[in-house]
Amino acid sequence: MIDPTDRKLLTALAPGLPLTPAPYAEVASWLDLTEAEVISRLTALQAQGVIRRIAVAPNHYALGMVANGMSVWDVTEPDLFGPRIGALPFVSHCYRRPRAEGWPYNLFAMLHGATRAEVEDKRAQVAALLGDACRGSDILYSTRILKKTGMRLTGET
């Protein structure tokens, strides 16, 4: 359970950190806390598993990465290969999902590039890493960027 101050902090951060030289100090001023309290509370929330991380969510299109594809893989050992693929410099996120009726893929990795040919080259690198553990794959290309937001807290719990 989180206390009311932590709830206010998480609600304040849902849209993201302010783009200022001292973002934690600014958030602290909103909540009548000190910068040290904000950092301490976020550290504790992360240690408790309430939040996983604080990270930048870039707009890949604005960075020139306009060929973005979710590569999907049917892998025999996703727990072994997922961390390896996720560590590749061109993979922004990689995760395991259960297979579904008519959908044999259980490992997903988002690949970014300036062109589809570049993304296909990166896909080939993932395939080479997987080797015989890969039984099939596909790629789903993005056609537009969707608005990314943080978690939104509603109601009282």
C-alpha positions in Angstrom: 0.0 0.0 0.0 1.1 3.5 -0.7 0.4 6.5 1.6 -1.5 9.6 0.4 1.7 11.5 -0.2 3.1 8.8 -2.5 -0.2 8.7 -4.3 0.0 12.5 -4.9 3.6 12.1 -6.1 2.7 9.3 -8.6 -0.3 11.3 -9.8 1.9 14.4 -10.3 4.4 12.3 -12.3 1.9 10.5 -14.5 2.4 13.0 -17.4 6.1 12.7 -17.0 8.9 14.7 -15.3 9.0 18.4 -16.1 11.7 19.3 -18.6 13.6 21.6 -16.4 17.2 21.7 -15.0 15.9 20.5 -11.6 12.8 18.3 -12.3 12.7 16.7 -8.8 12.9 20.1 -7.1 10.0 21.4 -9.3 7.9 18.3 -8.4 8.7 18.9 -4.8 7.5 22.5 -5.0 4.2 21.3 -6.4 3.7 18.9 -3.4 5.2 21.0 -0.6 8.1 18.5 -0.2 11.8 18.9 -0.5 13.7 17.6 -3.5 15.4 15.0 -1.2 12.0 13.8 0.0 10.8 13.3 -3.6 14.0 11.4 -4.5 13.8 9.3 -1.3 10.1 8.5 -1.9 10.7 7.5 -5.5 13.7 5.3 -4.5 11.5 3.6 -1.9 8.7 3.1 -4.4 11.1 1.5 -6.8 12.6 -0.7 -4.1 9.0 -1.9 -3.2 8.2 -2.6 -6.8 5.5 0.0 -7.0 7.4 1.6 -9.9 9.9 -0.2 -12.1 11.9 2.7 -13.4 12.0 6.4 -14.4 13.1 6.6 -18.0 12.9 8.8 -21.1 10.3 7.8 -23.7 11.7 9.3 -26.9 9.6 10.1 -30.0 11.5 7.9 -32.4 10.0 9.7 -35.4 11.4 13.0 -34.2 14.8 11.3 -34.0 14.6 10.2 -37.6 13.7 6.6 -36.7 10.7 6.4 -38.9 10.8 2.6 -39.7 9.7 1.0 -36.5 8.8 -2.6 -36.3 7.6 -4.9 -33.6 9.4 -8.1 -34.4 7.6 -11.2 -33.1 9.3 -14.5 -32.6 8.3 -18.1 -31.9 11.2 -19.1 -29.6 11.9 -22.3 -27.7 13.6 -20.6 -24.7 12.2 -17.0 -24.4 13.6 -16.6 -20.9 17.1 -17.3 -22.1 17.0 -15.2 -25.2 14.8 -12.3 -24.1 17.5 -10.6 -22.0 20.0 -11.1 -24.8 17.8 -9.5 -27.4 16.7 -6.7 -25.0 20.4 -5.8 -24.5 20.9 -5.2 -28.2 21.5 -1.4 -28.8 18.7 -1.2 -31.4 16.0 -2.8 -29.3 14.0 -0.4 -27.2 12.0 -3.1 -25.4 11.7 -6.8 -25.4 9.2 -9.0 -23.6 7.6 -12.4 -23.4 3.9 -12.9 -24.1 1.9 -16.1 -24.1 1.1 -17.7 -27.4 -2.6 -17.4 -28.5 -4.8 -19.3 -30.9 -3.5 -18.6 -34.4 -0.6 -16.5 -33.0 2.5 -18.7 -32.3 4.8 -15.9 -31.2 6.0 -15.7 -27.6 8.8 -13.1 -27.7 8.4 -9.5 -28.9 11.1 -7.0 -29.6 10.7 -3.4 -30.9 13.3 -2.5 -33.6 14.0 1.0 -34.7 15.7 2.3 -37.8 15.6 5.1 -40.4 14.5 2.8 -43.2 12.7 -0.6 -43.4 15.9 -2.0 -44.9 17.8 -1.0 -41.8 15.2 -2.6 -39.6 15.2 -5.8 -41.7 19.0 -5.9 -41.2 18.5 -5.6 -37.4 15.8 -8.3 -37.6 18.4 -10.5 -39.3 20.8 -9.9 -36.5 18.1 -11.0 -33.9 17.4 -14.1 -36.0 21.1 -14.9 -36.1 21.3 -14.6 -32.3 18.3 -16.9 -31.9 19.6 -19.5 -34.3 17.8 -22.9 -34.1 15.8 -21.7 -31.1 13.6 -19.7 -33.5 10.8 -21.6 -35.1 9.2 -18.6 -36.8 9.0 -14.8 -36.9 7.2 -11.8 -38.4 7.4 -8.0 -38.1 4.6 -5.5 -37.7 5.6 -2.0 -38.8 4.2 1.1 -37.1 2.3 3.5 -39.3 2.1 6.3 -36.7 3.2 7.0 -33.1 0.6 6.7 -30.4 0.7 9.0 -27.5 2.7 7.5 -24.7 1.6 8.2 -21.1 2.5 7.1 -17.7 0.2 5.2 -15.4 -2.9 7.2 -14.3 -4.1 6.7 -10.8 -7.9 7.1 -10.3 -10.1 6.7 -7.2 -9.0 6.1 -3.7 -7.5 2.7 -2.8 
